[in-house]
Amino acid sequence: MSHMLVDPTDTTTGPALSGPDRGASPVRGRRPRRWALAGAVAVALGVALWLVPPVALTQAGDVTFDDGAVNRTIEEFDARGMYTLRYVHGDEAEVRIPVRNDGWLPATVTGVAFDGRPAPMIVPSGTAGTPVDLAPGETATVAIRVRFDNCEYYTERAVDLYRAVAVTTSTFGLARTHDVVLDHDLAVRSAVMTTCPDRVSDRGAFLRGG
């Protein structure tokens, strides 16, 4: 009886090989390529989000005020210039800020506020123009109503300075806060803070609640 040698790699002349090694190489080669592709997509998405934020709010024009507010822009004050509000205790003013969505996703502007410093000279008393929907590239004006208050904690020559406002948005149910930097600083001051209550001799009194 003659014996034939069969080349185990030749699938044309002998029985097909079976077992765990059959077809293993193509499978092992395909899975790393899938992971590499997924990683490349994740990196590309991260770069896109960094370069072009999904929602990015910027100031889109001059800040304006209601007709009753005494204000002016002092361009020569410094490189940024300045908006000013004259402090009259108990009076109110409306600060109107145009904002633009420079991102690539729509957003709903839900609110606007100044920072939460202790005893501010302007205390928020309401907002207007919100909520408002902003598609990419669209502009809207949001307004914050403020009341002049807390002058008893300041000297006559004090200045309350604001460089940005905090604008909140919602996109697909996700809330986010944006610091919109103003083109000019906003200063609240007055040579004489009219009708101000008695001064508090202890400047840290407001931190203790009275």
C-alpha positions as CSV (number, residue, x, y, z in Angstrom):
1,M,0.0,0.0,0.0
2,S,1.3,3.3,-0.9
3,H,1.2,6.3,1.3
4,M,0.6,9.8,0.0
5,L,1.9,12.8,1.7
6,V,-0.7,15.6,1.9
7,D,0.4,19.2,2.2
8,P,-1.8,20.5,5.0
9,T,-1.8,24.0,3.4
10,D,-3.1,22.7,0.1
11,T,-6.9,22.9,0.3
12,T,-7.3,21.8,-3.4
13,T,-6.0,18.2,-3.1
14,G,-7.0,17.2,0.4
15,P,-9.7,17.4,3.0
16,A,-10.4,20.9,4.4
17,L,-8.7,21.5,7.7
18,S,-11.0,22.0,10.7
19,G,-10.4,23.2,14.2
20,P,-9.9,26.5,16.0
21,D,-7.1,27.7,13.7
22,R,-9.3,27.6,10.6
23,G,-10.0,31.1,9.3
24,A,-8.4,32.7,12.4
25,S,-6.0,35.0,10.7
26,P,-8.6,37.0,8.7
27,V,-10.6,37.5,12.0
28,R,-7.6,38.6,14.0
29,G,-6.7,41.1,11.2
30,R,-10.2,42.6,10.9
31,R,-10.8,43.5,14.6
32,P,-7.8,45.8,15.1
33,R,-8.7,47.7,12.0
34,R,-12.2,48.3,13.4
35,W,-10.7,49.6,16.7
36,A,-8.3,51.8,14.8
37,L,-11.1,53.3,12.7
38,A,-13.2,54.0,15.8
39,G,-10.3,55.7,17.4
40,A,-9.6,57.8,14.4
41,V,-13.3,58.9,14.3
42,A,-13.2,59.8,18.0
43,V,-10.0,61.9,17.6
44,A,-11.5,63.7,14.5
45,L,-14.7,64.5,16.5
46,G,-12.7,65.8,19.4
47,V,-10.6,68.0,17.2
48,A,-13.8,69.3,15.5
49,L,-15.4,70.1,18.9
50,W,-12.3,72.0,19.9
51,L,-11.9,74.0,16.8
52,V,-15.6,74.7,16.3
53,P,-17.6,74.5,19.5
54,P,-21.2,73.2,19.1
55,V,-22.5,76.4,20.8
56,A,-20.4,79.5,21.2
57,L,-21.9,82.8,22.2
58,T,-20.2,86.1,21.5
59,Q,-21.2,89.7,21.7
60,A,-22.6,90.8,18.3
61,G,-23.0,94.6,18.7
62,D,-22.9,97.5,21.1
63,V,-24.4,97.2,24.6
64,T,-27.3,99.5,24.9
65,F,-29.4,100.8,27.8
66,D,-33.0,101.9,28.4
67,D,-33.7,105.6,27.9
68,G,-33.9,106.3,31.6
69,A,-30.3,105.0,32.3
70,V,-27.6,107.7,32.4
71,N,-24.7,106.1,30.4
72,R,-21.9,106.9,28.1
73,T,-18.9,105.2,26.5
74,I,-15.5,106.6,27.3
75,E,-13.2,105.4,24.5
76,E,-10.2,107.2,25.8
77,F,-10.3,105.7,29.3
78,D,-8.2,102.7,28.2
79,A,-7.7,100.4,25.2
80,R,-11.0,98.7,25.8
81,G,-13.1,101.8,26.5
82,M,-15.9,101.7,29.1
83,Y,-19.7,101.8,29.4
84,T,-20.8,103.6,32.6
85,L,-24.0,103.6,34.6
86,R,-24.5,106.4,37.1
87,Y,-25.6,105.1,40.5
88,V,-28.8,106.4,41.9
89,H,-30.0,104.3,44.8
90,G,-33.2,102.4,44.2
91,D,-33.4,103.3,40.5
92,E,-33.4,100.6,37.8
93,A,-31.8,100.3,34.4
94,E,-31.9,97.7,31.6
95,V,-28.7,96.5,30.0
96,R,-29.2,95.0,26.5
97,I,-26.6,92.7,25.0
98,P,-26.7,91.4,21.5
99,V,-25.3,87.8,21.3
100,R,-24.5,85.5,18.3
101,N,-24.3,81.7,18.2
102,D,-20.9,81.1,16.5
103,G,-21.3,77.3,17.0
104,W,-22.7,74.7,14.6
105,L,-25.6,73.5,16.8
106,P,-28.8,75.4,17.7
107,A,-29.3,76.7,21.2
108,T,-32.0,78.2,23.3
109,V,-30.8,81.2,25.4
110,T,-32.5,80.7,28.8
111,G,-31.0,83.5,30.9
112,V,-28.4,86.2,31.4
113,A,-26.7,87.4,34.6
114,F,-23.8,89.3,36.0
115,D,-21.3,87.6,38.3
116,G,-22.3,86.7,41.8
117,R,-20.1,89.0,43.8
118,P,-21.1,90.0,47.3
119,A,-23.1,93.2,47.7
120,P,-23.0,94.3,44.1
121,M,-24.0,97.8,43.1
122,I,-26.4,96.4,40.5
123,V,-28.8,93.7,41.7
124,P,-30.6,91.7,39.0
125,S,-34.4,92.3,39.1
126,G,-35.5,90.5,35.9
127,T,-34.6,89.5,32.3
128,A,-36.1,90.2,28.9
129,G,-35.8,88.5,25.5
130,T,-35.4,85.0,26.9
131,P,-36.0,82.3,26.2
132,V,-34.9,82.7,22.6
133,D,-33.9,80.2,20.0
134,L,-30.6,80.8,18.2
135,A,-29.7,78.8,15.1
136,P,-26.0,78.7,14.1
137,G,-25.0,82.2,13.0
138,E,-28.2,83.9,14.3
139,T,-28.2,86.9,16.6
140,A,-30.6,88.0,19.3
141,T,-30.6,90.7,22.0
142,V,-30.9,89.6,25.6
143,A,-31.6,92.1,28.4
144,I,-31.0,92.1,32.1
145,R,-32.9,94.5,34.4
146,V,-30.9,95.7,37.4
147,R,-31.6,97.8,40.5
148,F,-29.0,100.1,42.0
149,D,-28.4,98.8,45.6
150,N,-25.8,98.2,48.4
151,C,-24.2,101.6,48.2
152,E,-23.9,101.7,51.9
153,Y,-20.9,99.3,51.6
154,Y,-19.0,101.5,49.2
155,T,-17.1,104.8,49.4
156,E,-18.2,107.7,47.3
157,R,-15.5,107.1,44.7
158,A,-15.9,103.3,44.4
159,V,-16.4,101.6,41.1
160,D,-18.1,98.3,40.4
161,L,-16.5,96.9,37.2
162,Y,-17.9,94.1,35.0
163,R,-16.0,92.6,32.1
164,A,-18.4,89.8,31.1
165,V,-21.9,88.5,31.5
166,A,-22.9,84.8,32.1
167,V,-25.4,83.6,29.5
168,T,-27.1,80.2,29.9
169,T,-28.2,78.0,27.0
170,S,-29.9,74.7,26.5
171,T,-29.1,72.4,23.5
172,F,-31.0,69.1,23.3
173,G,-31.7,69.4,27.0
174,L,-28.1,70.0,28.0
175,A,-27.6,73.2,29.9
176,R,-24.4,75.3,29.6
177,T,-23.1,78.6,30.9
178,H,-21.1,80.9,28.6
179,D,-19.0,83.9,29.7
180,V,-19.7,86.5,27.0
181,V,-16.8,89.0,27.2
182,L,-18.0,92.6,26.7
183,D,-16.3,94.8,24.1
184,H,-16.0,97.5,26.8
185,D,-16.0,97.2,30.5
186,L,-19.2,98.1,32.3
187,A,-18.6,100.4,35.3
188,V,-21.2,101.4,37.9
189,R,-20.2,104.6,39.8
190,S,-21.2,108.0,40.8
191,A,-19.5,111.0,42.2
192,V,-22.3,111.3,44.7
193,M,-24.4,108.2,45.4
194,T,-27.7,110.1,45.8
195,T,-30.2,109.1,48.5
196,C,-27.9,106.4,49.8
197,P,-28.7,104.9,53.2
198,D,-26.3,105.4,56.1
199,R,-22.8,104.1,55.4
200,V,-21.7,100.9,57.1
201,S,-18.5,101.6,58.9
202,D,-17.4,97.9,58.7
203,R,-16.9,97.1,55.0
204,G,-17.1,93.3,55.8
205,A,-20.5,93.6,57.4
206,F,-22.3,92.2,54.4
207,L,-20.3,89.0,54.6
208,R,-21.7,88.4,58.1
209,G,-25.3,89.3,57.0
210,G,-25.5,92.7,58.5
